[in-house]
Amino acid sequence: MGMTVGTEAEEGAMMAEINTTPLVDVMLVLLIIFLITVPVVIQVVPVELPKVSNIPTTTKPENVPLSVNADCEIYWGLTRIDNPEQLRERGAAYLLAEVEKQKARGAKIELPEAHIRGDKDTEFRCVGGAIFALQRAGYQKIGFISEPSGGPVSR
């Protein structure tokens, strides 16, 4: 009345086969869960973000430091400028004086730049008016000074 399951030689040997059916079942269930939950979790409007790079400003003494505050007041260094026409006149006179200085030294003529620091609450028309006045005065390079982002710095 005995039951035989194998031959005499197989009784002492180890079983070398692994039943992978439960493993495959678990993996398929996990795959289905991920396929269902990922689109639900990620809800993003597709936009292409701009690439930003920060270039350190080289401050030369002949560069024009302008500031525009939230009240639309323009400052040349620490001196308040009353209107865009006065900014154009002062900018043109300064530009001419710098060119004459460089000619007298015999150096290569390099036009000074204007660096604008605008308050974050300033209306664009205020900064735009300062840019337009400087362009009419003859400035070819006008830059904006901003605070660096708080993120990691890449070099």
N, CA and C atoms as an extended XYZ file, in Angstrom:
465
Properties=species:S:1:pos:R:3:atomname:S:1:resname:S:1:resid:I:1 pbc="F F F"
N         0.802       -1.182        0.000 N   MET     1
C         0.000        0.000        0.000 CA  MET     1
C         0.851        1.254        0.000 C   MET     1
N         1.974        1.188       -0.386 N   GLY     2
C         2.841        2.353       -0.418 CA  GLY     2
C         2.710        3.109       -1.727 C   GLY     2
N         3.053        4.342       -1.678 N   MET     3
C         2.961        5.193       -2.855 CA  MET     3
C         4.364        5.592       -3.279 C   MET     3
N         4.672        5.424       -4.529 N   THR     4
C         5.985        5.789       -5.032 CA  THR     4
C         5.852        7.019       -5.909 C   THR     4
N         6.753        7.934       -5.643 N   VAL     5
C         6.691        9.184       -6.392 CA  VAL     5
C         7.903        9.324       -7.305 C   VAL     5
N         8.866        8.655       -7.194 N   GLY     6
C        10.031        8.776       -8.053 CA  GLY     6
C        10.828        7.504       -8.004 C   GLY     6
N        11.956        7.503       -8.630 N   THR     7
C        12.803        6.335       -8.611 CA  THR     7
C        13.696        6.387       -7.388 C   THR     7
N        14.390        5.330       -7.162 N   GLU     8
C        15.269        5.237       -5.994 CA  GLU     8
C        16.392        6.249       -6.062 C   GLU     8
N        16.898        6.550       -7.260 N   ALA     9
C        18.042        7.455       -7.410 CA  ALA     9
C        17.640        8.907       -7.150 C   ALA     9
N        16.375        9.267       -7.372 N   GLU    10
C        15.945       10.659       -7.218 CA  GLU    10
C        15.583       11.003       -5.787 C   GLU    10
N        15.430       10.045       -4.919 N   GLU    11
C        14.976       10.329       -3.565 CA  GLU    11
C        15.941       11.172       -2.782 C   GLU    11
N        17.213       11.002       -2.911 N   GLY    12
C        18.187       11.746       -2.133 CA  GLY    12
C        18.603       13.060       -2.785 C   GLY    12
N        18.233       13.304       -4.047 N   ALA    13
C        18.658       14.513       -4.767 CA  ALA    13
C        17.760       15.699       -4.412 C   ALA    13
N        18.357       16.905       -4.521 N   MET    14
C        17.582       18.124       -4.235 CA  MET    14
C        16.772       18.533       -5.457 C   MET    14
N        15.674       19.214       -5.213 N   MET    15
C        14.836       19.689       -6.298 CA  MET    15
C        15.427       21.000       -6.820 C   MET    15
N        15.750       21.085       -8.118 N   ALA    16
C        16.438       22.231       -8.685 CA  ALA    16
C        15.505       23.139       -9.463 C   ALA    16
N        14.241       22.916       -9.479 N   GLU    17
C        13.297       23.748      -10.216 CA  GLU    17
C        12.577       24.692       -9.265 C   GLU    17
N        12.348       25.956       -9.760 N   ILE    18
C        11.613       26.952       -8.969 CA  ILE    18
C        10.298       27.223       -9.682 C   ILE    18
N         9.246       27.253       -8.914 N   ASN    19
C         7.942       27.556       -9.488 CA  ASN    19
C         7.840       29.080       -9.616 C   ASN    19
N         7.895       29.625      -10.857 N   THR    20
C         7.893       31.076      -11.080 CA  THR    20
C         6.503       31.638      -11.319 C   THR    20
N         5.502       30.849      -11.327 N   THR    21
C         4.143       31.327      -11.595 CA  THR    21
C         3.685       32.368      -10.569 C   THR    21
N         3.882       32.185       -9.264 N   PRO    22
C         3.453       33.232       -8.332 CA  PRO    22
C         4.242       34.539       -8.512 C   PRO    22
N         5.533       34.425       -8.846 N   LEU    23
C         6.354       35.611       -9.059 CA  LEU    23
C         5.839       36.410      -10.261 C   LEU    23
N         5.516       35.745      -11.339 N   VAL    24
C         4.996       36.411      -12.531 CA  VAL    24
C         3.646       37.054      -12.227 C   VAL    24
N         2.802       36.381      -11.462 N   ASP    25
C         1.505       36.940      -11.097 CA  ASP    25
C         1.658       38.236      -10.298 C   ASP    25
N         2.562       38.237       -9.324 N   VAL    26
C         2.794       39.432       -8.505 CA  VAL    26
C         3.327       40.575       -9.362 C   VAL    26
N         4.259       40.293      -10.271 N   MET    27
C         4.848       41.329      -11.118 CA  MET    27
C         3.796       41.920      -12.055 C   MET    27
N         2.912       41.100      -12.598 N   LEU    28
C         1.860       41.617      -13.480 CA  LEU    28
C         0.878       42.500      -12.715 C   LEU    28
N         0.555       42.109      -11.497 N   VAL    29
C        -0.337       42.939      -10.678 CA  VAL    29
C         0.317       44.286      -10.383 C   VAL    29
N         1.605       44.295      -10.027 N   LEU    30
C         2.311       45.560       -9.767 CA  LEU    30
C         2.382       46.424      -11.027 C   LEU    30
N         2.619       45.817      -12.168 N   LEU    31
C         2.674       46.561      -13.421 CA  LEU    31
C         1.333       47.220      -13.714 C   LEU    31
N         0.267       46.516      -13.521 N   ILE    32
C        -1.069       47.083      -13.752 CA  ILE    32
C        -1.327       48.229      -12.783 C   ILE    32
N        -0.939       48.078      -11.534 N   ILE    33
C        -1.138       49.151      -10.547 CA  ILE    33
C        -0.367       50.405      -10.962 C   ILE    33
N         0.885       50.252      -11.379 N   PHE    34
C         1.683       51.409      -11.799 CA  PHE    34
C         1.118       52.059      -13.056 C   PHE    34
N         0.651       51.247      -14.012 N   LEU    35
C         0.088       51.815      -15.236 CA  LEU    35
C        -1.178       52.611      -14.965 C   LEU    35
N        -1.925       52.230      -13.958 N   ILE    36
C        -3.161       52.940      -13.634 CA  ILE    36
C        -2.875       54.188      -12.798 C   ILE    36
N        -1.970       54.093      -11.825 N   THR    37
C        -1.775       55.211      -10.892 CA  THR    37
C        -0.865       56.316      -11.416 C   THR    37
N         0.107       56.042      -12.257 N   VAL    38
C         1.043       57.076      -12.710 CA  VAL    38
C         0.339       58.206      -13.462 C   VAL    38
N        -0.532       57.942      -14.438 N   PRO    39
C        -1.208       59.067      -15.102 CA  PRO    39
C        -2.102       59.877      -14.165 C   PRO    39
N        -2.635       59.258      -13.134 N   VAL    40
C        -3.485       59.970      -12.183 CA  VAL    40
C        -2.639       60.903      -11.312 C   VAL    40
N        -1.465       60.452      -10.902 N   VAL    41
C        -0.605       61.228      -10.016 CA  VAL    41
C         0.028       62.400      -10.751 C   VAL    41
N         0.466       62.196      -11.978 N   ILE    42
C         1.154       63.238      -12.737 CA  ILE    42
C         0.126       63.999      -13.555 C   ILE    42
N        -0.196       65.208      -13.093 N   GLN    43
C        -1.115       66.070      -13.822 CA  GLN    43
C        -0.371       67.363      -14.124 C   GLN    43
N         0.215       67.465      -15.306 N   VAL    44
C         1.032       68.601      -15.679 CA  VAL    44
C         0.585       69.111      -17.039 C   VAL    44
N         0.491       70.422      -17.161 N   VAL    45
C         0.207       71.026      -18.453 CA  VAL    45
C         1.507       71.022      -19.245 C   VAL    45
N         1.515       70.509      -20.443 N   PRO    46
C         2.769       70.431      -21.200 CA  PRO    46
C         3.218       71.811      -21.692 C   PRO    46
N         4.321       72.309      -21.150 N   VAL    47
C         4.918       73.572      -21.582 CA  VAL    47
C         6.408       73.364      -21.760 C   VAL    47
N         7.004       74.147      -22.624 N   GLU    48
C         8.444       74.090      -22.816 CA  GLU    48
C         9.063       75.226      -22.023 C   GLU    48
N         9.824       74.894      -21.007 N   LEU    49
C        10.418       75.895      -20.136 CA  LEU    49
C        11.652       76.503      -20.787 C   LEU    49
N        11.876       77.807      -20.557 N   PRO    50
C        13.057       78.440      -21.158 CA  PRO    50
C        14.334       77.988      -20.471 C   PRO    50
N        15.389       77.956      -21.236 N   LYS    51
C        16.702       77.639      -20.682 CA  LYS    51
C        17.324       78.935      -20.181 C   LYS    51
N        17.810       78.921      -18.947 N   VAL    52
C        18.344       80.128      -18.321 CA  VAL    52
C        19.817       79.927      -18.018 C   VAL    52
N        20.587       80.953      -18.281 N   SER    53
C        21.993       80.916      -17.899 CA  SER    53
C        22.350       82.261      -17.284 C   SER    53
N        23.091       82.217      -16.241 N   ASN    54
C        23.524       83.438      -15.571 CA  ASN    54
C        24.941       83.758      -15.993 C   ASN    54
N        25.141       84.981      -16.425 N   ILE    55
C        26.466       85.439      -16.798 CA  ILE    55
C        26.876       86.489      -15.774 C   ILE    55
N        28.010       86.311      -15.120 N   PRO    56
C        28.433       87.309      -14.144 CA  PRO    56
C        28.671       88.656      -14.824 C   PRO    56
N        28.238       89.707      -14.169 N   THR    57
C        28.389       91.048      -14.713 CA  THR    57
C        29.780       91.570      -14.428 C   THR    57
N        30.417       92.078      -15.459 N   THR    58
C        31.708       92.733      -15.256 CA  THR    58
C        31.428       94.219      -15.114 C   THR    58
N        31.620       94.714      -13.932 N   THR    59
C        31.332       96.116      -13.660 CA  THR    59
C        32.550       96.951      -13.960 C   THR    59
N        32.397       97.834      -14.909 N   LYS    60
C        33.459       98.769      -15.255 CA  LYS    60
C        33.065      100.122      -14.703 C   LYS    60
N        34.029      100.946      -14.369 N   PRO    61
C        33.677      102.251      -13.790 CA  PRO    61
C        32.900      103.142      -14.746 C   PRO    61
N        33.059      102.942      -16.054 N   GLU    62
C        32.361      103.810      -17.000 CA  GLU    62
C        30.934      103.365      -17.284 C   GLU    62
N        30.530      102.192      -16.818 N   ASN    63
C        29.158      101.734      -17.022 CA  ASN    63
C        28.179      102.607      -16.247 C   ASN    63
N        26.985      102.751      -16.809 N   VAL    64
C        25.962      103.612      -16.220 CA  VAL    64
C        25.052      102.775      -15.326 C   VAL    64
N        25.037      103.034      -14.010 N   PRO    65
C        24.128      102.304      -13.125 CA  PRO    65
C        22.787      103.035      -13.006 C   PRO    65
N        21.732      102.427      -13.501 N   LEU    66
C        20.392      103.013      -13.390 CA  LEU    66
C        19.535      102.143      -12.489 C   LEU    66
N        18.652      102.792      -11.757 N   SER    67
C        17.693      102.074      -10.919 CA  SER    67
C        16.309      102.642      -11.191 C   SER    67
N        15.327      101.764      -11.253 N   VAL    68
C        13.940      102.177      -11.433 CA  VAL    68
C        13.158      101.546      -10.295 C   VAL    68
N        12.550      102.393       -9.447 N   ASN    69
C        11.817      101.835       -8.307 CA  ASN    69
C        10.349      101.621       -8.653 C   ASN    69
N         9.590      101.115       -7.705 N   ALA    70
C         8.192      100.762       -7.942 CA  ALA    70
C         7.323      101.978       -8.241 C   ALA    70
N         7.768      103.181       -7.836 N   ASP    71
C         7.002      104.404       -8.101 CA  ASP    71
C         7.360      105.027       -9.444 C   ASP    71
N         8.112      104.312      -10.266 N   CYS    72
C         8.505      104.741      -11.610 CA  CYS    72
C         9.514      105.896      -11.557 C   CYS    72
N        10.268      105.986      -10.493 N   GLU    73
C        11.310      106.998      -10.388 CA  GLU    73
C        12.623      106.400      -10.886 C   GLU    73
N        13.341      107.163      -11.715 N   ILE    74
C        14.591      106.705      -12.301 CA  ILE    74
C        15.746      107.383      -11.572 C   ILE    74
N        16.768      106.596      -11.236 N   TYR    75
C        17.953      107.112      -10.555 CA  TYR    75
C        19.199      106.751      -11.361 C   TYR    75
N        20.063      107.735      -11.542 N   TRP    76
C        21.381      107.546      -12.161 CA  TRP    76
C        22.349      107.491      -10.992 C   TRP    76
N        22.781      106.302      -10.631 N   GLY    77
C        23.557      106.164       -9.397 CA  GLY    77
C        22.625      106.478       -8.234 C   GLY    77
N        22.905      107.571       -7.521 N   LEU    78
C        22.032      108.006       -6.429 CA  LEU    78
C        21.278      109.288       -6.765 C   LEU    78
N        21.474      109.817       -7.980 N   THR    79
C        20.839      111.064       -8.397 CA  THR    79
C        19.527      110.768       -9.117 C   THR    79
N        18.475      111.419       -8.656 N   ARG    80
C        17.151      111.192       -9.254 CA  ARG    80
C        17.051      111.929      -10.586 C   ARG    80
N        16.493      111.252      -11.578 N   ILE    81
C        16.236      111.829      -12.898 CA  ILE    81
C        14.739      112.114      -12.968 C   ILE    81
N        14.398      113.351      -13.344 N   ASP    82
C        12.990      113.761      -13.300 CA  ASP    82
C        12.140      113.203      -14.439 C   ASP    82
N        12.703      113.099      -15.650 N   ASN    83
C        11.901      112.615      -16.778 CA  ASN    83
C        12.806      111.914      -17.788 C   ASN    83
N        12.225      111.159      -18.706 N   PRO    84
C        13.032      110.426      -19.694 CA  PRO    84
C        13.869      111.348      -20.598 C   PRO    84
N        13.371      112.548      -20.871 N   GLU    85
C        14.140      113.476      -21.720 CA  GLU    85
C        15.430      113.910      -21.018 C   GLU    85
N        15.356      114.140      -19.725 N   GLN    86
C        16.554      114.477      -18.951 CA  GLN    86
C        17.524      113.289      -18.928 C   GLN    86
N        16.988      112.065      -18.867 N   LEU    87
C        17.831      110.867      -18.915 CA  LEU    87
C        18.532      110.762      -20.268 C   LEU    87
N        17.816      111.048      -21.347 N   ARG    88
C        18.419      111.006      -22.676 CA  ARG    88
C        19.541      112.028      -22.804 C   ARG    88
N        19.300      113.247      -22.339 N   GLU    89
C        20.321      114.297      -22.432 CA  GLU    89
C        21.550      113.954      -21.597 C   GLU    89
N        21.328      113.513      -20.370 N   ARG    90
C        22.459      113.174      -19.500 CA  ARG    90
C        23.217      111.968      -20.047 C   ARG    90
N        22.483      110.978      -20.558 N   GLY    91
C        23.112      109.797      -21.126 CA  GLY    91
C        23.953      110.133      -22.342 C   GLY    91
N        23.443      111.004      -23.224 N   ALA    92
C        24.188      111.391      -24.423 CA  ALA    92
C        25.445      112.170      -24.044 C   ALA    92
N        25.336      113.079      -23.080 N   ALA    93
C        26.497      113.862      -22.647 CA  ALA    93
C        27.554      112.945      -22.027 C   ALA    93
N        27.136      111.997      -21.218 N   TYR    94
C        28.069      111.070      -20.582 CA  TYR    94
C        28.755      110.196      -21.623 C   TYR    94
N        27.985      109.728      -22.605 N   LEU    95
C        28.526      108.883      -23.665 CA  LEU    95
C        29.571      109.652      -24.478 C   LEU    95
N        29.264      110.896      -24.817 N   LEU    96
C        30.197      111.724      -25.573 CA  LEU    96
C        31.472      111.979      -24.772 C   LEU    96
N        31.330      112.248      -23.479 N   ALA    97
C        32.501      112.492      -22.626 CA  ALA    97
C        33.383      111.247      -22.538 C   ALA    97
N        32.785      110.059      -22.435 N   GLU    98
C        33.559      108.818      -22.363 CA  GLU    98
C        34.306      108.551      -23.662 C   GLU    98
N        33.650      108.813      -24.795 N   VAL    99
C        34.305      108.606      -26.093 CA  VAL    99
C        35.480      109.570      -26.233 C   VAL    99
N        35.290      110.813      -25.825 N   GLU   100
C        36.379      111.805      -25.900 CA  GLU   100
C        37.550      111.394      -25.003 C   GLU   100
N        37.255      110.867      -23.814 N   LYS   101
C        38.296      110.404      -22.894 CA  LYS   101
C        39.121      109.284      -23.515 C   LYS   101
N        38.427      108.345      -24.143 N   GLN   102
C        39.119      107.209      -24.750 CA  GLN   102
C        39.935      107.645      -25.962 C   GLN   102
N        39.426      108.629      -26.720 N   LYS   103
C        40.186      109.154      -27.858 CA  LYS   103
C        41.459      109.834      -27.373 C   LYS   103
N        41.359      110.581      -26.283 N   ALA   104
C        42.518      111.304      -25.749 CA  ALA   104
C        43.595      110.329      -25.274 C   ALA   104
N        43.200      109.202      -24.731 N   ARG   105
C        44.176      108.205      -24.290 CA  ARG   105
C        44.737      107.398      -25.451 C   ARG   105
N        44.081      107.464      -26.593 N   GLY   106
C        44.519      106.690      -27.748 CA  GLY   106
C        44.104      105.244      -27.667 C   GLY   106
N        43.191      104.946      -26.783 N   ALA   107
C        42.736      103.561      -26.614 CA  ALA   107
C        41.642      103.238      -27.630 C   ALA   107
N        41.387      101.956      -27.781 N   LYS   108
C        40.285      101.516      -28.633 CA  LYS   108
C        38.988      101.996      -28.001 C   LYS   108
N        38.120      102.556      -28.820 N   ILE   109
C        36.879      103.129      -28.285 CA  ILE   109
C        35.897      102.011      -27.975 C   ILE   109
N        35.530      101.930      -26.707 N   GLU   110
C        34.539      100.979      -26.224 CA  GLU   110
C        33.419      101.762      -25.577 C   GLU   110
N        32.221      101.628      -26.114 N   LEU   111
C        31.092      102.369      -25.554 CA  LEU   111
C        30.699      101.778      -24.204 C   LEU   111
N        30.373      102.637      -23.247 N   PRO   112
C        29.930      102.119      -21.951 CA  PRO   112
C        28.553      101.452      -22.071 C   PRO   112
N        28.283      100.605      -21.121 N   GLU   113
C        26.996       99.912      -21.066 CA  GLU   113
C        26.119      100.567      -20.013 C   GLU   113
N        24.824      100.366      -20.142 N   ALA   114
C        23.879      100.807      -19.122 CA  ALA   114
C        23.346       99.568      -18.414 C   ALA   114
N        23.410       99.565      -17.096 N   HIS   115
C        22.899       98.445      -16.302 CA  HIS   115
C        21.690       98.931      -15.512 C   HIS   115
N        20.550       98.330      -15.768 N   ILE   116
C        19.296       98.750      -15.137 CA  ILE   116
C        18.913       97.759      -14.051 C   ILE   116
N        18.676       98.300      -12.871 N   ARG   117
C        18.141       97.511      -11.759 CA  ARG   117
C        16.693       97.941      -11.568 C   ARG   117
N        15.773       97.058      -11.891 N   GLY   118
C        14.352       97.380      -11.768 CA  GLY   118
C        13.739       96.672      -10.577 C   GLY   118
N        12.926       97.402       -9.837 N   ASP   119
C        12.198       96.812       -8.712 CA  ASP   119
C        11.240       95.760       -9.258 C   ASP   119
N        10.996       94.706       -8.490 N   LYS   120
C        10.134       93.626       -8.983 CA  LYS   120
C         8.685       94.074       -9.162 C   LYS   120
N         8.288       95.149       -8.492 N   ASP   121
C         6.918       95.650       -8.621 CA  ASP   121
C         6.801       96.797       -9.625 C   ASP   121
N         7.869       97.096      -10.346 N   THR   122
C         7.853       98.184      -11.321 CA  THR   122
C         7.059       97.769      -12.545 C   THR   122
N         6.271       98.699      -13.056 N   GLU   123
C         5.547       98.441      -14.294 CA  GLU   123
C         6.529       98.450      -15.455 C   GLU   123
N         6.231       97.677      -16.469 N   PHE   124
C         7.142       97.570      -17.602 CA  PHE   124
C         7.309       98.904      -18.320 C   PHE   124
N         6.277       99.725      -18.346 N   ARG   125
C         6.381      100.993      -19.057 CA  ARG   125
C         7.464      101.885      -18.462 C   ARG   125
N         7.712      101.766      -17.166 N   CYS   126
C         8.748      102.584      -16.519 CA  CYS   126
C        10.141      102.148      -16.987 C   CYS   126
N        10.387      100.863      -16.970 N   VAL   127
C        11.678      100.341      -17.421 CA  VAL   127
C        11.813      100.534      -18.928 C   VAL   127
N        10.728      100.321      -19.652 N   GLY   128
C        10.748      100.508      -21.105 CA  GLY   128
C        11.056      101.951      -21.488 C   GLY   128
N        10.538      102.915      -20.720 N   GLY   129
C        10.833      104.318      -20.996 CA  GLY   129
C        12.307      104.631      -20.791 C   GLY   129
N        12.906      104.051      -19.755 N   ALA   130
C        14.332      104.257      -19.505 CA  ALA   130
C        15.162      103.628      -20.626 C   ALA   130
N        14.778      102.445      -21.073 N   ILE   131
C        15.494      101.781      -22.165 CA  ILE   131
C        15.407      102.626      -23.436 C   ILE   131
N        14.218      103.114      -23.749 N   PHE   132
C        14.026      103.911      -24.960 CA  PHE   132
C        14.859      105.197      -24.909 C   PHE   132
N        14.890      105.855      -23.755 N   ALA   133
C        15.677      107.084      -23.619 CA  ALA   133
C        17.166      106.798      -23.808 C   ALA   133
N        17.651      105.693      -23.259 N   LEU   134
C        19.068      105.345      -23.411 CA  LEU   134
C        19.398      104.958      -24.854 C   LEU   134
N        18.490      104.278      -25.511 N   GLN   135
C        18.716      103.938      -26.916 CA  GLN   135
C        18.787      105.198      -27.765 C   GLN   135
N        17.925      106.158      -27.488 N   ARG   136
C        17.959      107.425      -28.224 CA  ARG   136
C        19.223      108.205      -27.915 C   ARG   136
N        19.807      107.993      -26.744 N   ALA   137
C        21.043      108.677      -26.379 CA  ALA   137
C        22.247      108.049      -27.068 C   ALA   137
N        22.120      106.826      -27.578 N   GLY   138
C        23.209      106.195      -28.308 CA  GLY   138
C        23.797      104.966      -27.658 C   GLY   138
N        23.211      104.485      -26.571 N   TYR   139
C        23.726      103.287      -25.907 CA  TYR   139
C        23.338      102.052      -26.715 C   TYR   139
N        24.333      101.203      -26.950 N   GLN   140
C        24.085       99.996      -27.730 CA  GLN   140
C        23.908       98.765      -26.850 C   GLN   140
N        24.455       98.790      -25.650 N   LYS   141
C        24.333       97.649      -24.739 CA  LYS   141
C        23.617       98.107      -23.474 C   LYS   141
N        22.474       97.506      -23.246 N   ILE   142
C        21.693       97.796      -22.048 CA  ILE   142
C        21.395       96.460      -21.395 C   ILE   142
N        21.805       96.304      -20.150 N   GLY   143
C        21.617       95.044      -19.443 CA  GLY   143
C        20.744       95.218      -18.222 C   GLY   143
N        20.259       94.105      -17.722 N   PHE   144
C        19.429       94.100      -16.522 CA  PHE   144
C        20.175       93.395      -15.402 C   PHE   144
N        20.156       93.978      -14.241 N   ILE   145
C        20.770       93.382      -13.059 CA  ILE   145
C        19.648       92.729      -12.255 C   ILE   145
N        19.847       91.463      -11.876 N   SER   146
C        18.831       90.744      -11.108 CA  SER   146
C        19.500       89.954      -10.001 C   SER   146
N        18.700       89.498       -9.079 N   GLU   147
C        19.172       88.654       -7.999 CA  GLU   147
C        19.352       87.243       -8.548 C   GLU   147
N        20.442       86.561       -8.190 N   PRO   148
C        20.588       85.179       -8.649 CA  PRO   148
C        19.558       84.296       -7.982 C   PRO   148
N        19.192       83.218       -8.674 N   SER   149
C        18.211       82.299       -8.108 CA  SER   149
C        18.823       81.560       -6.928 C   SER   149
N        17.979       81.048       -6.070 N   GLY   150
C        18.443       80.349       -4.882 CA  GLY   150
C        18.799       78.904       -5.140 C   GLY   150
N        18.683       78.447       -6.388 N   GLY   151
C        18.956       77.048       -6.718 CA  GLY   151
C        20.434       76.743       -6.775 C   GLY   151
N        20.741       75.513       -7.139 N   PRO   152
C        22.159       75.114       -7.221 CA  PRO   152
C        22.876       75.866       -8.353 C   PRO   152
N        24.117       76.161       -8.127 N   VAL   153
C        24.914       76.896       -9.096 CA  VAL   153
C        25.718       75.905       -9.922 C   VAL   153
N        25.621       76.004      -11.242 N   SER   154
C        26.390       75.118      -12.103 CA  SER   154
C        27.542       75.927      -12.695 C   SER   154
N        28.709       75.324      -12.721 N   ARG   155
C        29.885       76.029      -13.240 CA  ARG   155
C        30.480       75.260      -14.368 C   ARG   155
